[in-house]
Amino acid sequence: PTKILSPINNIALVVIENSTISLKVTAIGNPQPNFSCNKAGTPINGSKVTSTSPYVNELVLSNVTTADSATYQCSVGNMFNSLLSGKIKLIVYTKPRIIQSPISMNVLNGTSVNFRCTGNGNPSPNITWLFNGNPIPQQNLPELSILNVTLLNTGNYQCLFQNDAGSTASAIAVLIVYTIPVVTISNTMLEVPLGNMITISCDGSSTPKPVSVIWWKNNTQLMGSPYDITFTSVNGSLMTSTLTINESRHEDAGFYNCTFTNSYAKTTSIATQVIILEPPWSVQNASISMITDSSFRVSWNPPIFLGNTPLTNYSLSIADANNQLLPKKCSSTKISDGCVLNPTFTFTNYFGLLPYSRYYIEIWASNNIGASGKEIISTITDQSGEIINCFC
């Protein structure tokens, strides 16, 4: 009769994927027994089973895959009896495979970030998150959350799956934590005399450091002449920029600011108001009234534009019909040999004039920057002493 030597009882074998395993059934009998094996109840082609001796049948599985996971059993017998061997349950362990790797991100400092990583394998693998190649303690779930990220969180992240068959690391996700540029401007107000140089500076710092600057005047970008713009590095995160106008003009008055931009964000500074200090414009509506044979009154209105700085005085000169200047004082004058008035006055009187004579009056306003253009008016004194008004 036939007797099975091994396996008598059901057994389980574990094998790593892509390795080789031999499944053997040993039996004795007289006459020599025949072997017939099956995989999960399906007969195995005899060509796959070899006899290494009259009493041993061997099934060799090379490059094992999960398709080889099954229960194997052999029937052994001769003319006297037939027996079933113990069942061999083959379990194929597979190395972890990455299904989803974490994705690289650029995030603003202080926000939150979530990385996700999934994989499979047999047995089910464990997850370890790595930061710059080093394990992150107590992070063994498919999702890694970082709240309120800082610049210290910048680096490489990946997940490592491990089981009894081996380990597999995901692709690396790069986390870049950036900051919005912090921009400061040198002045909030700048008073510049006409023709003088205008210089405004802006500093901007961020991570990564700013890569460009734009200057604005009244929300219009400044480019080309007469604007000279520099942009230089101070240190690893700080850049500085200077706007220069070599000779200020009336039209250069306005509000100036700068915008610093890094690879991810931009910030615009508060504005610097540039005030151009200029000579005043000419006086308005100059006239002569209260004309007698020896006196008259000169009146005017202040300039429409004072030059962005207070008036210091009004000046008048008087000339005869031949345009010869006369050394005459006017009422309320501040000097002894002419006519200079405090800016609170908008009229003055001339006395001691010749009757029936033509006189030319020039009037101009002054401030600390300079003098306005001159307004010229003229009149003829009365010959009879009658008071008349003249707007000449």
Beta strands, then each sheet from edge to edge (+ up, - down):
strand 1: 2-6
strand 2: 11-16
strand 3: 21-29
strand 4: 34-39
strand 5: 42-43
strand 6: 49-53
strand 7: 56-61
strand 8: 70-77
strand 9: 82-84
strand 10: 88-100
strand 11: 105-108
strand 12: 113-116
strand 13: 118-122
strand 14: 126-131
strand 15: 134-135
strand 16: 143-146
strand 17: 155-163
strand 18: 166-169
strand 19: 173-178
strand 20: 182-185
strand 21: 189-193
strand 22: 198-205
strand 23: 212-217
strand 24: 220-221
strand 25: 227-233
strand 26: 238-245
strand 27: 254-261
strand 28: 266-268
strand 29: 272-277
strand 30: 284-291
strand 31: 296-301
strand 32: 311-319
strand 33: 339-341
strand 34: 347-350
strand 35: 358-367
strand 36: 375-380
strand 37: 388-390
sheet 1: 1+ 3- 7+ 6-
sheet 2: 2+ 10+ 8- 4+ 5-
sheet 3: 2+ 10+ 13-
sheet 4: 2+ 10+ 8- 9+
sheet 5: 11+ 19+ 17- 14+ 15-
sheet 6: 11+ 19+ 17- 18+
sheet 7: 12+ 16-
sheet 8: 20+ 22- 26+ 25-
sheet 9: 21+ 29+ 27- 23+ 24-
sheet 10: 21+ 29+ 27- 28+
sheet 11: 34+ 31- 30+ 37-
sheet 12: 33+ 32- 35+ 36-
end
